[in-house]
Amino acid sequence: MDPNPPPVRVTLLSMGGTIASVAPAPGAGVMPALEAGDLARAVGELDGVEVSARTVRLMPSASFAFEDVLALAHEVETALAEGAAGVVVTQGTDDLEEMAFALDLLVDDLRPVVVTGAMRAADAPGADGPANLRAAVLVAASPQARGLGALVVMDDEVHAARFVRKTHASRPSAFTSPEAGPLGRLIEAEVRFVTRVAPLSLGARVGAVPPVALVRCALGDDGRLVGVLLDQGYRGLVVEGMGGGHVPAPMVGPLEALAREVPVVLATRTGSGSALRHSYGFSGSEIDLLARGVVSAGALEGLKARLALALALGSSDDRALVEARFAAVVAALG
């Protein structure tokens, strides 16, 4: 055994967000301002780990577009091709769960891709960014993290991107995995995994990503919004149905008509559990909608179902292939 092994190389890619935000003046709202190097210096030295850092974006995550998603995926792949043992992405938490899941689908590599952020700005009392980033680097450098797909590290917990959700607007413990729990934790700077998941990938290159709508079903909804989506240029729809995947009867016609033209996916708005397939038979039930050409999201909640469908649409113009790729993602989640 080499008594002086080379350091494990981890690349930090910064996208901005709260973790990189400070107030430009006393009493002003915070804004992204810190570069990747600033974040890396706040972490300090880690034995056996070498961190290189570069800024990809410096913006609030609420303004990300699919072009930013694809650009980041390319940066991750470049870092891995350059020999990084793992990659850490820092960004805002507004859509962190979505970006992490997109990287899960887009980056086909066994090496860890870890996404982290902060709930408190860099100049706030008790700022959590440095601790979250330090933990993320340790996970990215850990051989145990290989083959788990994209991960989210927040508050000393390690979550699978496919399960994690932001479930509180402001607490440092905002990120949870309601259906599965964390894959592991950091205890005294040691990464400890308690369970594992198989890698997840879309299995295709993605070009321009077309617009996909996300509509949440509510009491008394009559489907008029569904009826105008095609004219507005949308190439797909994810509808978050009530309960196990149910919509009011007046929505059935518009959904069936849209499904004849573009993929329509049925998810549940509940936030956990899976869309049903064969329990209820009334008009607007899951049996009724699936028979009319709507596709089940399975255990994918609406935000991630929209991502999976949009990226699948960006991979091919063949609807059958798009729906097959989407179905493969759904099946991989069980």
Secondary structure, DSSP 8 states (H G I E B T S, - for coil): --SS---EEEEEEEEESGGGEE-SSTTS--EE---HHHHHHHH--BTTEEEEEEEEEEE-GGG--HHHHHHHHHHHHHHHHTT-SEEEEE--STTHHHHHHHHHHH---SS-EEEE--SS-TTSTT--HHHHHHHHHHHHT-GGGTTS-EEEEETTEEEETTT-EE--SS-TT-EE-TTT--SEEEETTEEEES---------S---S---EEEEE--TT--STTGGGTTTTT--EEEEEEBTTTB--HHHHHHHHHHHTTS-EEEEETTSSS---SSS--STTSHHHHHHTT-EE-TT--HHHHHHHHHHHHTT-S-HHHHHHHHHHHHHHT-
